[in-house]
Amino acid sequence: PEIRTALRTRMLDRVGELEQPLDPGRLEQEVAILAQKMDVDEELDRLDAHVSEARRTLELDEPVGRRLDFLMQEF
């Protein structure tokens, strides 16, 4: 929410400099797209899960090459 508000304010400032009419719906759409690109929480959670799985896999007493290969691709 804070990022989205800051992006919206920054975009409004920039659009105000253009001195052209602005469609509010379009602004909200662009803000949502930028906010989504900036949100890395989901990627960090996924990386954490892969690191945990790699550690668990390395502790196994069985062949783990294919599993590790897959995990390395995910990293």
PDB file of N, CA, C and O in Angstrom:
ATOM      1  N   PRO A   1       0.815  -1.216   0.000  1.00  0.00           N
ATOM      2  CA  PRO A   1       0.000   0.000   0.000  1.00  0.00           C
ATOM      3  C   PRO A   1       0.850   1.267   0.000  1.00  0.00           C
ATOM      4  O   PRO A   1       0.520   2.230  -0.693  1.00  0.00           O
ATOM      5  N   GLU A   2       1.940   1.280   0.769  1.00  0.00           N
ATOM      6  CA  GLU A   2       2.794   2.465   0.814  1.00  0.00           C
ATOM      7  C   GLU A   2       3.487   2.683  -0.526  1.00  0.00           C
ATOM      8  O   GLU A   2       3.590   3.810  -1.010  1.00  0.00           O
ATOM      9  N   ILE A   3       3.953   1.606  -1.107  1.00  0.00           N
ATOM     10  CA  ILE A   3       4.627   1.702  -2.404  1.00  0.00           C
ATOM     11  C   ILE A   3       3.655   2.202  -3.455  1.00  0.00           C
ATOM     12  O   ILE A   3       3.986   3.065  -4.267  1.00  0.00           O
ATOM     13  N   ARG A   4       2.453   1.648  -3.429  1.00  0.00           N
ATOM     14  CA  ARG A   4       1.443   2.039  -4.415  1.00  0.00           C
ATOM     15  C   ARG A   4       1.102   3.528  -4.290  1.00  0.00           C
ATOM     16  O   ARG A   4       0.963   4.220  -5.299  1.00  0.00           O
ATOM     17  N   THR A   5       0.967   4.013  -3.066  1.00  0.00           N
ATOM     18  CA  THR A   5       0.661   5.426  -2.844  1.00  0.00           C
ATOM     19  C   THR A   5       1.801   6.311  -3.335  1.00  0.00           C
ATOM     20  O   THR A   5       1.569   7.335  -3.978  1.00  0.00           O
ATOM     21  N   ALA A   6       3.022   5.916  -3.030  1.00  0.00           N
ATOM     22  CA  ALA A   6       4.180   6.698  -3.470  1.00  0.00           C
ATOM     23  C   ALA A   6       4.287   6.715  -4.994  1.00  0.00           C
ATOM     24  O   ALA A   6       4.574   7.754  -5.588  1.00  0.00           O
ATOM     25  N   LEU A   7       4.057   5.568  -5.621  1.00  0.00           N
ATOM     26  CA  LEU A   7       4.097   5.507  -7.086  1.00  0.00           C
ATOM     27  C   LEU A   7       3.021   6.385  -7.701  1.00  0.00           C
ATOM     28  O   LEU A   7       3.267   7.101  -8.671  1.00  0.00           O
ATOM     29  N   ARG A   8       1.827   6.321  -7.129  1.00  0.00           N
ATOM     30  CA  ARG A   8       0.715   7.122  -7.650  1.00  0.00           C
ATOM     31  C   ARG A   8       1.047   8.608  -7.560  1.00  0.00           C
ATOM     32  O   ARG A   8       0.830   9.356  -8.513  1.00  0.00           O
ATOM     33  N   THR A   9       1.569   9.031  -6.419  1.00  0.00           N
ATOM     34  CA  THR A   9       1.928  10.436  -6.228  1.00  0.00           C
ATOM     35  C   THR A   9       3.000  10.861  -7.224  1.00  0.00           C
ATOM     36  O   THR A   9       2.909  11.925  -7.836  1.00  0.00           O
ATOM     37  N   ARG A  10       4.011  10.018  -7.378  1.00  0.00           N
ATOM     38  CA  ARG A  10       5.098  10.338  -8.311  1.00  0.00           C
ATOM     39  C   ARG A  10       4.594  10.425  -9.746  1.00  0.00           C
ATOM     40  O   ARG A  10       4.988  11.315 -10.500  1.00  0.00           O
ATOM     41  N   MET A  11       3.718   9.491 -10.117  1.00  0.00           N
ATOM     42  CA  MET A  11       3.173   9.515 -11.476  1.00  0.00           C
ATOM     43  C   MET A  11       2.290  10.737 -11.691  1.00  0.00           C
ATOM     44  O   MET A  11       2.333  11.354 -12.756  1.00  0.00           O
ATOM     45  N   LEU A  12       1.493  11.091 -10.692  1.00  0.00           N
ATOM     46  CA  LEU A  12       0.650  12.286 -10.816  1.00  0.00           C
ATOM     47  C   LEU A  12       1.504  13.534 -11.001  1.00  0.00           C
ATOM     48  O   LEU A  12       1.169  14.404 -11.804  1.00  0.00           O
ATOM     49  N   ASP A  13       2.597  13.623 -10.268  1.00  0.00           N
ATOM     50  CA  ASP A  13       3.505  14.761 -10.417  1.00  0.00           C
ATOM     51  C   ASP A  13       4.062  14.829 -11.835  1.00  0.00           C
ATOM     52  O   ASP A  13       4.101  15.897 -12.446  1.00  0.00           O
ATOM     53  N   ARG A  14       4.486  13.697 -12.343  1.00  0.00           N
ATOM     54  CA  ARG A  14       5.056  13.670 -13.699  1.00  0.00           C
ATOM     55  C   ARG A  14       4.005  13.979 -14.761  1.00  0.00           C
ATOM     56  O   ARG A  14       4.274  14.713 -15.712  1.00  0.00           O
ATOM     57  N   VAL A  15       2.821  13.424 -14.596  1.00  0.00           N
ATOM     58  CA  VAL A  15       1.755  13.674 -15.567  1.00  0.00           C
ATOM     59  C   VAL A  15       1.333  15.136 -15.512  1.00  0.00           C
ATOM     60  O   VAL A  15       0.989  15.727 -16.535  1.00  0.00           O
ATOM     61  N   GLY A  16       1.359  15.718 -14.317  1.00  0.00           N
ATOM     62  CA  GLY A  16       1.025  17.134 -14.173  1.00  0.00           C
ATOM     63  C   GLY A  16       1.963  18.024 -14.963  1.00  0.00           C
ATOM     64  O   GLY A  16       1.564  19.089 -15.435  1.00  0.00           O
ATOM     65  N   GLU A  17       3.188  17.602 -15.105  1.00  0.00           N
ATOM     66  CA  GLU A  17       4.169  18.355 -15.885  1.00  0.00           C
ATOM     67  C   GLU A  17       3.853  18.326 -17.376  1.00  0.00           C
ATOM     68  O   GLU A  17       4.279  19.213 -18.115  1.00  0.00           O
ATOM     69  N   LEU A  18       3.113  17.317 -17.824  1.00  0.00           N
ATOM     70  CA  LEU A  18       2.786  17.187 -19.246  1.00  0.00           C
ATOM     71  C   LEU A  18       1.684  18.141 -19.687  1.00  0.00           C
ATOM     72  O   LEU A  18       1.562  18.444 -20.874  1.00  0.00           O
ATOM     73  N   GLU A  19       0.895  18.607 -18.752  1.00  0.00           N
ATOM     74  CA  GLU A  19      -0.213  19.525 -19.026  1.00  0.00           C
ATOM     75  C   GLU A  19      -1.199  18.947 -20.033  1.00  0.00           C
ATOM     76  O   GLU A  19      -1.696  19.663 -20.903  1.00  0.00           O
ATOM     77  N   GLN A  20      -1.479  17.660 -19.915  1.00  0.00           N
ATOM     78  CA  GLN A  20      -2.467  17.004 -20.765  1.00  0.00           C
ATOM     79  C   GLN A  20      -3.478  16.301 -19.872  1.00  0.00           C
ATOM     80  O   GLN A  20      -3.160  15.919 -18.745  1.00  0.00           O
ATOM     81  N   PRO A  21      -4.703  16.128 -20.379  1.00  0.00           N
ATOM     82  CA  PRO A  21      -5.706  15.432 -19.569  1.00  0.00           C
ATOM     83  C   PRO A  21      -5.288  13.985 -19.289  1.00  0.00           C
ATOM     84  O   PRO A  21      -4.580  13.360 -20.079  1.00  0.00           O
ATOM     85  N   LEU A  22      -5.743  13.479 -18.153  1.00  0.00           N
ATOM     86  CA  LEU A  22      -5.354  12.142 -17.721  1.00  0.00           C
ATOM     87  C   LEU A  22      -6.585  11.326 -17.372  1.00  0.00           C
ATOM     88  O   LEU A  22      -7.478  11.793 -16.665  1.00  0.00           O
ATOM     89  N   ASP A  23      -6.620  10.116 -17.870  1.00  0.00           N
ATOM     90  CA  ASP A  23      -7.690   9.189 -17.522  1.00  0.00           C
ATOM     91  C   ASP A  23      -7.332   8.551 -16.179  1.00  0.00           C
ATOM     92  O   ASP A  23      -6.339   7.829 -16.096  1.00  0.00           O
ATOM     93  N   PRO A  24      -8.119   8.799 -15.120  1.00  0.00           N
ATOM     94  CA  PRO A  24      -7.802   8.253 -13.793  1.00  0.00           C
ATOM     95  C   PRO A  24      -7.710   6.726 -13.786  1.00  0.00           C
ATOM     96  O   PRO A  24      -6.885   6.160 -13.068  1.00  0.00           O
ATOM     97  N   GLY A  25      -8.539   6.066 -14.571  1.00  0.00           N
ATOM     98  CA  GLY A  25      -8.494   4.607 -14.639  1.00  0.00           C
ATOM     99  C   GLY A  25      -7.174   4.113 -15.191  1.00  0.00           C
ATOM    100  O   GLY A  25      -6.618   3.121 -14.721  1.00  0.00           O
ATOM    101  N   ARG A  26      -6.687   4.810 -16.186  1.00  0.00           N
ATOM    102  CA  ARG A  26      -5.403   4.435 -16.798  1.00  0.00           C
ATOM    103  C   ARG A  26      -4.257   4.620 -15.798  1.00  0.00           C
ATOM    104  O   ARG A  26      -3.345   3.796 -15.728  1.00  0.00           O
ATOM    105  N   LEU A  27      -4.313   5.707 -15.028  1.00  0.00           N
ATOM    106  CA  LEU A  27      -3.288   5.950 -14.015  1.00  0.00           C
ATOM    107  C   LEU A  27      -3.265   4.810 -12.999  1.00  0.00           C
ATOM    108  O   LEU A  27      -2.198   4.292 -12.669  1.00  0.00           O
ATOM    109  N   GLU A  28      -4.431   4.422 -12.507  1.00  0.00           N
ATOM    110  CA  GLU A  28      -4.510   3.337 -11.529  1.00  0.00           C
ATOM    111  C   GLU A  28      -3.974   2.032 -12.119  1.00  0.00           C
ATOM    112  O   GLU A  28      -3.315   1.256 -11.426  1.00  0.00           O
ATOM    113  N   GLN A  29      -4.257   1.798 -13.385  1.00  0.00           N
ATOM    114  CA  GLN A  29      -3.770   0.594 -14.053  1.00  0.00           C
ATOM    115  C   GLN A  29      -2.239   0.594 -14.114  1.00  0.00           C
ATOM    116  O   GLN A  29      -1.602  -0.419 -13.824  1.00  0.00           O
ATOM    117  N   GLU A  30      -1.665   1.710 -14.484  1.00  0.00           N
ATOM    118  CA  GLU A  30      -0.208   1.813 -14.572  1.00  0.00           C
ATOM    119  C   GLU A  30       0.442   1.684 -13.196  1.00  0.00           C
ATOM    120  O   GLU A  30       1.485   1.045 -13.060  1.00  0.00           O
ATOM    121  N   VAL A  31      -0.165   2.284 -12.183  1.00  0.00           N
ATOM    122  CA  VAL A  31       0.354   2.175 -10.819  1.00  0.00           C
ATOM    123  C   VAL A  31       0.334   0.717 -10.369  1.00  0.00           C
ATOM    124  O   VAL A  31       1.292   0.241  -9.762  1.00  0.00           O
ATOM    125  N   ALA A  32      -0.750   0.011 -10.664  1.00  0.00           N
ATOM    126  CA  ALA A  32      -0.860  -1.401 -10.282  1.00  0.00           C
ATOM    127  C   ALA A  32       0.216  -2.240 -10.963  1.00  0.00           C
ATOM    128  O   ALA A  32       0.806  -3.123 -10.340  1.00  0.00           O
ATOM    129  N   ILE A  33       0.467  -1.967 -12.222  1.00  0.00           N
ATOM    130  CA  ILE A  33       1.494  -2.710 -12.962  1.00  0.00           C
ATOM    131  C   ILE A  33       2.876  -2.464 -12.353  1.00  0.00           C
ATOM    132  O   ILE A  33       3.641  -3.406 -12.145  1.00  0.00           O
ATOM    133  N   LEU A  34       3.192  -1.211 -12.071  1.00  0.00           N
ATOM    134  CA  LEU A  34       4.497  -0.896 -11.482  1.00  0.00           C
ATOM    135  C   LEU A  34       4.641  -1.492 -10.089  1.00  0.00           C
ATOM    136  O   LEU A  34       5.701  -2.014  -9.743  1.00  0.00           O
ATOM    137  N   ALA A  35       3.584  -1.419  -9.288  1.00  0.00           N
ATOM    138  CA  ALA A  35       3.635  -1.974  -7.932  1.00  0.00           C
ATOM    139  C   ALA A  35       3.861  -3.477  -7.981  1.00  0.00           C
ATOM    140  O   ALA A  35       4.612  -4.024  -7.174  1.00  0.00           O
ATOM    141  N   GLN A  36       3.220  -4.132  -8.913  1.00  0.00           N
ATOM    142  CA  GLN A  36       3.377  -5.580  -9.046  1.00  0.00           C
ATOM    143  C   GLN A  36       4.818  -5.936  -9.420  1.00  0.00           C
ATOM    144  O   GLN A  36       5.367  -6.918  -8.919  1.00  0.00           O
ATOM    145  N   LYS A  37       5.415  -5.156 -10.281  1.00  0.00           N
ATOM    146  CA  LYS A  37       6.799  -5.409 -10.683  1.00  0.00           C
ATOM    147  C   LYS A  37       7.764  -5.185  -9.521  1.00  0.00           C
ATOM    148  O   LYS A  37       8.810  -5.831  -9.448  1.00  0.00           O
ATOM    149  N   MET A  38       7.419  -4.278  -8.621  1.00  0.00           N
ATOM    150  CA  MET A  38       8.302  -3.956  -7.509  1.00  0.00           C
ATOM    151  C   MET A  38       8.136  -4.907  -6.328  1.00  0.00           C
ATOM    152  O   MET A  38       8.991  -4.943  -5.444  1.00  0.00           O
ATOM    153  N   ASP A  39       7.056  -5.672  -6.301  1.00  0.00           N
ATOM    154  CA  ASP A  39       6.783  -6.564  -5.180  1.00  0.00           C
ATOM    155  C   ASP A  39       7.563  -7.862  -5.355  1.00  0.00           C
ATOM    156  O   ASP A  39       7.243  -8.678  -6.219  1.00  0.00           O
ATOM    157  N   VAL A  40       8.573  -8.041  -4.540  1.00  0.00           N
ATOM    158  CA  VAL A  40       9.425  -9.218  -4.661  1.00  0.00           C
ATOM    159  C   VAL A  40       9.193 -10.228  -3.535  1.00  0.00           C
ATOM    160  O   VAL A  40       9.890 -11.239  -3.456  1.00  0.00           O
ATOM    161  N   ASP A  41       8.226  -9.961  -2.676  1.00  0.00           N
ATOM    162  CA  ASP A  41       7.974 -10.853  -1.544  1.00  0.00           C
ATOM    163  C   ASP A  41       7.704 -12.286  -1.989  1.00  0.00           C
ATOM    164  O   ASP A  41       8.221 -13.231  -1.392  1.00  0.00           O
ATOM    165  N   GLU A  42       6.908 -12.448  -3.020  1.00  0.00           N
ATOM    166  CA  GLU A  42       6.577 -13.790  -3.499  1.00  0.00           C
ATOM    167  C   GLU A  42       7.826 -14.520  -3.990  1.00  0.00           C
ATOM    168  O   GLU A  42       7.998 -15.710  -3.725  1.00  0.00           O
ATOM    169  N   GLU A  43       8.681 -13.818  -4.693  1.00  0.00           N
ATOM    170  CA  GLU A  43       9.916 -14.430  -5.191  1.00  0.00           C
ATOM    171  C   GLU A  43      10.852 -14.802  -4.042  1.00  0.00           C
ATOM    172  O   GLU A  43      11.506 -15.844  -4.083  1.00  0.00           O
ATOM    173  N   LEU A  44      10.916 -13.953  -3.024  1.00  0.00           N
ATOM    174  CA  LEU A  44      11.762 -14.263  -1.872  1.00  0.00           C
ATOM    175  C   LEU A  44      11.241 -15.482  -1.119  1.00  0.00           C
ATOM    176  O   LEU A  44      12.030 -16.308  -0.660  1.00  0.00           O
ATOM    177  N   ASP A  45       9.929 -15.602  -0.988  1.00  0.00           N
ATOM    178  CA  ASP A  45       9.336 -16.781  -0.346  1.00  0.00           C
ATOM    179  C   ASP A  45       9.660 -18.042  -1.133  1.00  0.00           C
ATOM    180  O   ASP A  45      10.001 -19.074  -0.554  1.00  0.00           O
ATOM    181  N   ARG A  46       9.556 -17.958  -2.435  1.00  0.00           N
ATOM    182  CA  ARG A  46       9.852 -19.103  -3.289  1.00  0.00           C
ATOM    183  C   ARG A  46      11.328 -19.498  -3.165  1.00  0.00           C
ATOM    184  O   ARG A  46      11.650 -20.682  -3.061  1.00  0.00           O
ATOM    185  N   LEU A  47      12.209 -18.517  -3.175  1.00  0.00           N
ATOM    186  CA  LEU A  47      13.639 -18.793  -3.031  1.00  0.00           C
ATOM    187  C   LEU A  47      13.928 -19.459  -1.689  1.00  0.00           C
ATOM    188  O   LEU A  47      14.714 -20.405  -1.620  1.00  0.00           O
ATOM    189  N   ASP A  48      13.300 -18.973  -0.632  1.00  0.00           N
ATOM    190  CA  ASP A  48      13.477 -19.560   0.696  1.00  0.00           C
ATOM    191  C   ASP A  48      13.039 -21.024   0.705  1.00  0.00           C
ATOM    192  O   ASP A  48      13.711 -21.872   1.292  1.00  0.00           O
ATOM    193  N   ALA A  49      11.932 -21.313   0.065  1.00  0.00           N
ATOM    194  CA  ALA A  49      11.441 -22.691  -0.008  1.00  0.00           C
ATOM    195  C   ALA A  49      12.416 -23.575  -0.779  1.00  0.00           C
ATOM    196  O   ALA A  49      12.648 -24.720  -0.390  1.00  0.00           O
ATOM    197  N   HIS A  50      12.983 -23.065  -1.857  1.00  0.00           N
ATOM    198  CA  HIS A  50      13.934 -23.846  -2.648  1.00  0.00           C
ATOM    199  C   HIS A  50      15.235 -24.089  -1.878  1.00  0.00           C
ATOM    200  O   HIS A  50      15.814 -25.172  -1.964  1.00  0.00           O
ATOM    201  N   VAL A  51      15.688 -23.095  -1.138  1.00  0.00           N
ATOM    202  CA  VAL A  51      16.899 -23.272  -0.330  1.00  0.00           C
ATOM    203  C   VAL A  51      16.662 -24.338   0.736  1.00  0.00           C
ATOM    204  O   VAL A  51      17.513 -25.199   0.958  1.00  0.00           O
ATOM    205  N   SER A  52      15.514 -24.280   1.390  1.00  0.00           N
ATOM    206  CA  SER A  52      15.177 -25.289   2.406  1.00  0.00           C
ATOM    207  C   SER A  52      15.119 -26.683   1.795  1.00  0.00           C
ATOM    208  O   SER A  52      15.620 -27.644   2.379  1.00  0.00           O
ATOM    209  N   GLU A  53      14.514 -26.789   0.632  1.00  0.00           N
ATOM    210  CA  GLU A  53      14.417 -28.085  -0.044  1.00  0.00           C
ATOM    211  C   GLU A  53      15.799 -28.587  -0.465  1.00  0.00           C
ATOM    212  O   GLU A  53      16.066 -29.786  -0.381  1.00  0.00           O
ATOM    213  N   ALA A  54      16.674 -27.700  -0.911  1.00  0.00           N
ATOM    214  CA  ALA A  54      18.031 -28.105  -1.297  1.00  0.00           C
ATOM    215  C   ALA A  54      18.790 -28.632  -0.086  1.00  0.00           C
ATOM    216  O   ALA A  54      19.484 -29.645  -0.178  1.00  0.00           O
ATOM    217  N   ARG A  55      18.663 -27.959   1.034  1.00  0.00           N
ATOM    218  CA  ARG A  55      19.333 -28.424   2.258  1.00  0.00           C
ATOM    219  C   ARG A  55      18.808 -29.792   2.673  1.00  0.00           C
ATOM    220  O   ARG A  55      19.583 -30.680   3.029  1.00  0.00           O
ATOM    221  N   ARG A  56      17.494 -29.958   2.626  1.00  0.00           N
ATOM    222  CA  ARG A  56      16.884 -31.236   2.989  1.00  0.00           C
ATOM    223  C   ARG A  56      17.366 -32.334   2.037  1.00  0.00           C
ATOM    224  O   ARG A  56      17.688 -33.442   2.467  1.00  0.00           O
ATOM    225  N   THR A  57      17.410 -32.019   0.764  1.00  0.00           N
ATOM    226  CA  THR A  57      17.832 -32.988  -0.250  1.00  0.00           C
ATOM    227  C   THR A  57      19.284 -33.410  -0.048  1.00  0.00           C
ATOM    228  O   THR A  57      19.613 -34.586  -0.197  1.00  0.00           O
ATOM    229  N   LEU A  58      20.151 -32.462   0.290  1.00  0.00           N
ATOM    230  CA  LEU A  58      21.568 -32.776   0.489  1.00  0.00           C
ATOM    231  C   LEU A  58      21.802 -33.696   1.685  1.00  0.00           C
ATOM    232  O   LEU A  58      22.838 -34.356   1.759  1.00  0.00           O
ATOM    233  N   GLU A  59      20.871 -33.748   2.602  1.00  0.00           N
ATOM    234  CA  GLU A  59      21.008 -34.610   3.778  1.00  0.00           C
ATOM    235  C   GLU A  59      20.531 -36.042   3.524  1.00  0.00           C
ATOM    236  O   GLU A  59      20.715 -36.910   4.378  1.00  0.00           O
ATOM    237  N   LEU A  60      19.930 -36.296   2.381  1.00  0.00           N
ATOM    238  CA  LEU A  60      19.419 -37.633   2.080  1.00  0.00           C
ATOM    239  C   LEU A  60      20.559 -38.606   1.791  1.00  0.00           C
ATOM    240  O   LEU A  60      21.610 -38.217   1.279  1.00  0.00           O
ATOM    241  N   ASP A  61      20.336 -39.869   2.124  1.00  0.00           N
ATOM    242  CA  ASP A  61      21.326 -40.917   1.854  1.00  0.00           C
ATOM    243  C   ASP A  61      20.940 -41.717   0.616  1.00  0.00           C
ATOM    244  O   ASP A  61      20.947 -42.948   0.623  1.00  0.00           O
ATOM    245  N   GLU A  62      20.612 -41.008  -0.423  1.00  0.00           N
ATOM    246  CA  GLU A  62      20.220 -41.642  -1.683  1.00  0.00           C
ATOM    247  C   GLU A  62      20.645 -40.723  -2.824  1.00  0.00           C
ATOM    248  O   GLU A  62      20.981 -39.566  -2.573  1.00  0.00           O
ATOM    249  N   PRO A  63      20.642 -41.195  -4.058  1.00  0.00           N
ATOM    250  CA  PRO A  63      21.002 -40.335  -5.193  1.00  0.00           C
ATOM    251  C   PRO A  63      20.051 -39.132  -5.297  1.00  0.00           C
ATOM    252  O   PRO A  63      18.830 -39.284  -5.257  1.00  0.00           O
ATOM    253  N   VAL A  64      20.632 -37.951  -5.430  1.00  0.00           N
ATOM    254  CA  VAL A  64      19.815 -36.732  -5.443  1.00  0.00           C
ATOM    255  C   VAL A  64      20.132 -35.828  -6.630  1.00  0.00           C
ATOM    256  O   VAL A  64      19.699 -34.676  -6.666  1.00  0.00           O
ATOM    257  N   GLY A  65      20.882 -36.340  -7.594  1.00  0.00           N
ATOM    258  CA  GLY A  65      21.320 -35.514  -8.719  1.00  0.00           C
ATOM    259  C   GLY A  65      20.196 -34.845  -9.480  1.00  0.00           C
ATOM    260  O   GLY A  65      20.247 -33.642  -9.734  1.00  0.00           O
ATOM    261  N   ARG A  66      19.187 -35.605  -9.844  1.00  0.00           N
ATOM    262  CA  ARG A  66      18.080 -35.026 -10.621  1.00  0.00           C
ATOM    263  C   ARG A  66      17.336 -33.968  -9.820  1.00  0.00           C
ATOM    264  O   ARG A  66      16.978 -32.910 -10.337  1.00  0.00           O
ATOM    265  N   ARG A  67      17.113 -34.275  -8.556  1.00  0.00           N
ATOM    266  CA  ARG A  67      16.388 -33.316  -7.706  1.00  0.00           C
ATOM    267  C   ARG A  67      17.190 -32.025  -7.565  1.00  0.00           C
ATOM    268  O   ARG A  67      16.632 -30.933  -7.665  1.00  0.00           O
ATOM    269  N   LEU A  68      18.490 -32.146  -7.334  1.00  0.00           N
ATOM    270  CA  LEU A  68      19.330 -30.954  -7.218  1.00  0.00           C
ATOM    271  C   LEU A  68      19.406 -30.192  -8.535  1.00  0.00           C
ATOM    272  O   LEU A  68      19.432 -28.962  -8.539  1.00  0.00           O
ATOM    273  N   ASP A  69      19.442 -30.909  -9.640  1.00  0.00           N
ATOM    274  CA  ASP A  69      19.449 -30.255 -10.945  1.00  0.00           C
ATOM    275  C   ASP A  69      18.194 -29.401 -11.110  1.00  0.00           C
ATOM    276  O   ASP A  69      18.265 -28.258 -11.561  1.00  0.00           O
ATOM    277  N   PHE A  70      17.061 -29.961 -10.745  1.00  0.00           N
ATOM    278  CA  PHE A  70      15.805 -29.213 -10.823  1.00  0.00           C
ATOM    279  C   PHE A  70      15.854 -27.976  -9.928  1.00  0.00           C
ATOM    280  O   PHE A  70      15.473 -26.884 -10.348  1.00  0.00           O
ATOM    281  N   LEU A  71      16.324 -28.153  -8.694  1.00  0.00           N
ATOM    282  CA  LEU A  71      16.385 -27.020  -7.764  1.00  0.00           C
ATOM    283  C   LEU A  71      17.325 -25.930  -8.267  1.00  0.00           C
ATOM    284  O   LEU A  71      17.036 -24.744  -8.107  1.00  0.00           O
ATOM    285  N   MET A  72      18.432 -26.312  -8.867  1.00  0.00           N
ATOM    286  CA  MET A  72      19.367 -25.311  -9.390  1.00  0.00           C
ATOM    287  C   MET A  72      18.725 -24.497 -10.513  1.00  0.00           C
ATOM    288  O   MET A  72      18.989 -23.301 -10.643  1.00  0.00           O
ATOM    289  N   GLN A  73      17.899 -25.131 -11.308  1.00  0.00           N
ATOM    290  CA  GLN A  73      17.182 -24.400 -12.358  1.00  0.00           C
ATOM    291  C   GLN A  73      16.203 -23.406 -11.745  1.00  0.00           C
ATOM    292  O   GLN A  73      15.987 -22.324 -12.291  1.00  0.00           O
ATOM    293  N   GLU A  74      15.618 -23.770 -10.622  1.00  0.00           N
ATOM    294  CA  GLU A  74      14.669 -22.882  -9.955  1.00  0.00           C
ATOM    295  C   GLU A  74      15.353 -21.676  -9.326  1.00  0.00           C
ATOM    296  O   GLU A  74      14.761 -20.601  -9.217  1.00  0.00           O
ATOM    297  N   PHE A  75      16.621 -21.865  -8.908  1.00  0.00           N
ATOM    298  CA  PHE A  75      17.362 -20.740  -8.336  1.00  0.00           C
ATOM    299  C   PHE A  75      17.585 -19.703  -9.401  1.00  0.00           C
ATOM    300  O   PHE A  75      18.192 -18.666  -9.135  1.00  0.00           O
TER     301      PHE A  75
END
